[in-house]
Amino acid sequence: MMRSLFSAISGLKGHQTMMDIVGNNIANVNTTAYKTGRITFQDIISQTLRGAQAPGANGGLNPMQVGLGMQTGSIDTIMTQGNLQSTGKPTDLAIQGDGYFALTVPGSATPLYTRDGNFTIDANGDLVHASTGYKLSPAINIPTGATNLNIAQNGAVTYTTSGGAAGSAGPITISTFPNPAGLERTGNNLFKASTNSGAATAGAPGATGYGTVNSGFLEMSNVDLSTQFTNMIIAQRGFQANSRVITASDQILEDLVNIKR
């Protein structure tokens, strides 16, 4: 059977995966703090028809090899900063720079991490992630009836109690990783540490190596639609080209079968 058929099939699979990545990026163009996915390809092992030969009486010869297709090299998460959108809600928090909010998962000793700062105050006064209900870690509690809530860029939380006295909570801390791209997505805009992300290191917002916390803002998706539409065209044309290779290879096989009649 012709090698080109199997090479083209690997190309179809690869470009279908590329289209899956592009489709997911476009679907999340307005998802809070979403980070773009990117796929890269690499060739599969090549079949060597003749090895290289060192120069002798005649000049040297380069190796003769036929490639056997392609495969997915990596699917990366692009952790660049998204634009900040003003919301006017004091419990909406956006990190400007490096860092992730740590969340406590009930029944688990392992925290989850997010840059989705869509927080709200529950019935107990705890600051929780709005979509999951997970508490911010370390916990921040705002007393019932408190007013004038203010969250500074360094994570300091201040408010006025129902009795009119000044109160404070926190401060809010954020966590950084040696390799943020190594974090593993878990859904709901959350990540968990992996063996390649390194361990989380908590610190104060605004300290060296840590971003600042901006109250009343949310970080938007970092998806660039122009890039995604370009990648969509590339994926579509790559799929079509590999389909054409399969069609041409099939035609050649048909001609071979029909030589003797």
N, C-alpha and C positions, 0 to 999 in steps of 0.2 A: 504494500500500500504506500502511496506517495507521502513523503514527509510533510509536504506543503499542507495536506489536509489537517494533520494534527497540529501543525504550527498555527494555522488559521483558527482552529477550534480554540486553542489557548488564547489567541487574540480576541475572539468573541467573548470568552469568559472574562478576560481582563477588562475589556471596555464596558461590559455590562456592569462589572463592579464599580468602574469609574462613574458610570451613569447613576448607580445607586448612591454613591457619595455625593455627587452633584445634586441629585434630587433631594437628599436629606438636608444639604446646606440651604437650598432654596426654600424648602419647607420651614426652616428655622430662621429665616431672614429677620423675623420680628420677635424671636425668642430672647427673653432677657438673659444677657451675659452668655449667650451661646458662642462656642468657639468652633471655627471652621475646620472641617475635615479635609484632608488632602491625600491622594493616592499617588504612589510612584511605582514604576514598573522596572523589572530587570529581566535579562534574557535567561533562558534555561540553558543547561549544559549543551555544548556544541559537539557534534560528531566529527572526530578527526579522521580525515581521509588520508592525510599524509603529514607526518611530523616535520618540524623544522630541521634543516640540515646546515651544519656549519660550513663556512667557506673552505674549499679544498683546491683541487686542480681547477674546478669551476667555481663560480660564485655561490654564496649561500642561498638557501631557499627558505622562504617563509612557510609556515604551516598552512595546510588546506583544511578548512573546517566548515561544516554546514550547521547552522543554528537549528534548534529544534523547538523554537517558539519562545513565548514570554510567560512571566508569572508576576504576581503582585510582590513588589519589593517591600513596601511599607504603607501603612495607613496612619498618617500623622494628625495630631491635633495642634492647630495653630493658635498659640496662646497669646496673641497680640491683644492690645487694649481695644475695647469697643468704645464707641462714642457714649457720652453721658447725656441722659435726658432728664430735664427738670420735671419733678412731679409735685413738689410743694408739700409732700407728706414727710414729716420728720423721721418716721421709722423706716423710710426707704433709704438704703445706704449703698453707695457706690464706692468701690476702691479705685483710686487713681494711682496706678503703679502696681507693684508686685504685691501679692498676698491673696489669701482666701479666708472666708469666714469658716470657722469650725462649728459643726452642729453635733449635738448629742443625740444618738439613736437609742431609744428605749430598748433595754434588754441586750445591748451590745456595748462592749468596752472599746470598740473601734469607732472613732468619729468619722463623719463624712465632711466634705469640704465643698464650698460653692463660692462663686462670685455673684450669684443672684442675691442681691441685697433687699429683696422684697419681704421685709419683716413686718410683723404686726404684734400687738399686745393682746395676749389671751385673757381669759377670765381671772386667772391667778396673778396677772400683772407681769408675766414672763414675756420676754421678747422672743418670738418664735418665727421660724421660716413659714411664710404664708401658705405655700402650696403643700407642705408636708407636716407642719405642726412641730417639727423638731426644734428644740430649744437651742439658742445660741450658746456656745461654750467659750469661756465661762459664762454662767447664767447672768442675765441682766433682769432685775425685777423693778418694776415701776409701781409704786403704791396706788391703790384705787383713789381716784379723785385728783391725782396730780395734774398740774397744768404747766404750761411754759416749758415743755420738754425740749431740751437742746442736746444735740450730740456733736461734739467738737471734732475737728479733723484728727486729733490725737486719740480719739476714742473715749474721751471723758464724757460722762452722761450726767446732766444736771436737770433739775425740775423744781417746781414749787409744790409743796404738799398742800393737801386740802385745808390745812390750818394756816397756810401762808408762809411757812418756813421754807428755807432753801434746803434742798436735798440732793444727794448724788448717788450714783450707782456705777458699777463697773470698775475699771474702764473696760471698753471693748478691746479685744486683741485680735490680731490676724496672724495667719500662719503662712510661711513660705516653704518651698521645697527646692532641693538641689537641681531637680529636673522636672519642672511642672508638666512638660509634654508627656512624661511617663505616667501621669495620673490616669486612672481608669474610670470611664464614664459609668454611672449606675442608673441614669435616668433622673427625671425631675430636676434637671440642672445641677446635679450633684456629682461629685467625684470621690473616689477613695484612693488612698495611697497604694502604690504597687511596689514590687521589689526593685523597680527601676526608677521610681520617682524620688526615692530617698525618704527619710523620715521628716515629718513636719517639724518646723521650728517656730514657736509662737513668739510674737514680739509686739511692741507698741506701734500703732500706726504713726508714720512720720519718722520713725527711727531709721538709721542707715540700713538700706536693703529692704525696707517695708514701705508700701504705699500709704496714702492718707485716706481717711474715711470721710466721704462727703454726704452729709445728711440732706434729704430732699431730692436725691438724684438716684437713677437706676442706670446701670451699664447696659447698653444695647448690644445686639448681636454684632460680631465683627465680620459677618458675611459681606463680601463685595459682589453685588449682583452682576456687574460687568464681567468680572473674572469668571463667575459661575456660568454665565451664558456662553462665554468663550469656551470654557471647558466642556459645556454641553455639546457645542458644535464639534469640538475635537473628538469627543467620545462617540458621537453619532457617525462621523465620517470614518473614524477608525473601525467601528463595527461594520459599516458598509463595505469598507475596503477588504476586511477579512472575509466577509460574506462573498465578495467577488472572487477571492482566491479559492474558496471552496467550490464555487460554481465553475471556475476555470479548470480546477483539478478534476472535478467530476466529468467535465467535457473531455479532458484528455483521456481519462480512464474509459469513457464510452467509446472514444475513437480506437483505443487499443483493443477493446472487446470486439469491436466491429471490423477489425482488420481482416479476419478470416470469416468469410461468408459463402 
